[in-house]
Amino acid sequence: MQTEEERDLERIMDSLGMAELLAAIARIATEKQDHVASNWQDRALAKRWGAIAAQLEKLARNVDDPYA
Protein backbone atom coordinates (compact mmCIF):
# COMPACT_ATOMS: atom_id res chain seq x y z
CA MET A 1 0.00 0.00 0.00
CA GLN A 2 1.34 3.40 -0.98
CA THR A 3 1.83 6.18 1.52
CA GLU A 4 0.51 9.65 0.80
CA GLU A 5 4.07 10.78 0.06
CA GLU A 6 4.52 7.97 -2.44
CA ARG A 7 1.28 8.93 -4.18
CA ASP A 8 2.51 12.54 -4.32
CA LEU A 9 5.79 11.42 -5.86
CA GLU A 10 3.95 9.29 -8.40
CA ARG A 11 1.83 12.29 -9.42
CA ILE A 12 4.98 14.39 -9.83
CA MET A 13 6.62 11.60 -11.83
CA ASP A 14 3.57 11.39 -14.09
CA SER A 15 3.55 15.16 -14.51
CA LEU A 16 7.27 15.77 -15.14
CA GLY A 17 8.59 12.44 -16.33
CA MET A 18 11.40 10.53 -14.68
CA ALA A 19 14.29 12.44 -16.26
CA GLU A 20 13.01 15.84 -15.14
CA LEU A 21 12.13 14.54 -11.67
CA LEU A 22 15.66 13.21 -11.22
CA ALA A 23 17.11 16.48 -12.53
CA ALA A 24 14.99 18.43 -10.03
CA ILE A 25 16.16 16.23 -7.16
CA ALA A 26 19.75 16.74 -8.35
CA ARG A 27 19.24 20.52 -8.21
CA ILE A 28 17.90 20.20 -4.67
CA ALA A 29 20.93 18.11 -3.69
CA THR A 30 23.22 20.80 -5.12
CA GLU A 31 21.38 23.45 -3.10
CA LYS A 32 21.83 21.30 0.02
CA GLN A 33 25.54 21.02 -0.78
CA ASP A 34 25.85 24.81 -0.96
CA HIS A 35 23.80 25.30 2.22
CA VAL A 36 25.83 22.77 4.23
CA ALA A 37 29.12 24.20 2.99
CA SER A 38 28.24 27.81 3.79
CA ASN A 39 26.17 27.41 6.96
CA TRP A 40 27.57 24.33 8.67
CA GLN A 41 31.12 24.44 7.28
CA ASP A 42 30.91 20.65 7.04
CA ARG A 43 33.03 19.98 3.98
CA ALA A 44 32.64 16.19 4.16
CA LEU A 45 28.84 16.36 4.20
CA ALA A 46 28.82 19.03 1.49
CA LYS A 47 31.06 16.82 -0.64
CA ARG A 48 28.65 13.91 -0.16
CA TRP A 49 25.68 16.03 -1.27
CA GLY A 50 27.71 17.07 -4.32
CA ALA A 51 28.41 13.43 -5.16
CA ILE A 52 24.72 12.57 -4.82
CA ALA A 53 23.82 15.49 -7.11
CA ALA A 54 26.34 14.32 -9.71
CA GLN A 55 24.99 10.76 -9.63
CA LEU A 56 21.41 11.99 -10.02
CA GLU A 57 22.38 14.31 -12.89
CA LYS A 58 24.05 11.41 -14.70
CA LEU A 59 21.04 9.18 -14.13
CA ALA A 60 18.67 11.93 -15.33
CA ARG A 61 20.66 12.22 -18.59
CA ASN A 62 20.65 8.46 -19.15
CA VAL A 63 17.23 7.38 -17.98
CA ASP A 64 14.95 5.81 -20.56
CA ASP A 65 11.95 8.03 -19.87
CA PRO A 66 8.69 6.53 -21.16
CA TYR A 67 7.19 10.03 -21.41
CA ALA A 68 9.97 11.47 -23.57
C-alpha positions as a printed Julia matrix, in Angstrom:
68×3 Matrix{Float64}:
  0.0    0.0     0.0
  1.34   3.4    -0.98
  1.83   6.18    1.52
  0.51   9.65    0.8
  4.07  10.78    0.06
  4.52   7.97   -2.44
  1.28   8.93   -4.18
  2.51  12.54   -4.32
  5.79  11.42   -5.86
  3.95   9.29   -8.4
  1.83  12.29   -9.42
  4.98  14.39   -9.83
  6.62  11.6   -11.83
  3.57  11.39  -14.09
  3.55  15.16  -14.51
  7.27  15.77  -15.14
  8.59  12.44  -16.33
 11.4   10.53  -14.68
 14.29  12.44  -16.26
 13.01  15.84  -15.14
 12.13  14.54  -11.67
 15.66  13.21  -11.22
 17.11  16.48  -12.53
 14.99  18.43  -10.03
 16.16  16.23   -7.16
 19.75  16.74   -8.35
 19.24  20.52   -8.21
 17.9   20.2    -4.67
 20.93  18.11   -3.69
 23.22  20.8    -5.12
 21.38  23.45   -3.1
 21.83  21.3     0.02
 25.54  21.02   -0.78
 25.85  24.81   -0.96
 23.8   25.3     2.22
 25.83  22.77    4.23
 29.12  24.2     2.99
 28.24  27.81    3.79
 26.17  27.41    6.96
 27.57  24.33    8.67
 31.12  24.44    7.28
 30.91  20.65    7.04
 33.03  19.98    3.98
 32.64  16.19    4.16
 28.84  16.36    4.2
 28.82  19.03    1.49
 31.06  16.82   -0.64
 28.65  13.91   -0.16
 25.68  16.03   -1.27
 27.71  17.07   -4.32
 28.41  13.43   -5.16
 24.72  12.57   -4.82
 23.82  15.49   -7.11
 26.34  14.32   -9.71
 24.99  10.76   -9.63
 21.41  11.99  -10.02
 22.38  14.31  -12.89
 24.05  11.41  -14.7
 21.04   9.18  -14.13
 18.67  11.93  -15.33
 20.66  12.22  -18.59
 20.65   8.46  -19.15
 17.23   7.38  -17.98
 14.95   5.81  -20.56
 11.95   8.03  -19.87
  8.69   6.53  -21.16
  7.19  10.03  -21.41
  9.97  11.47  -23.57
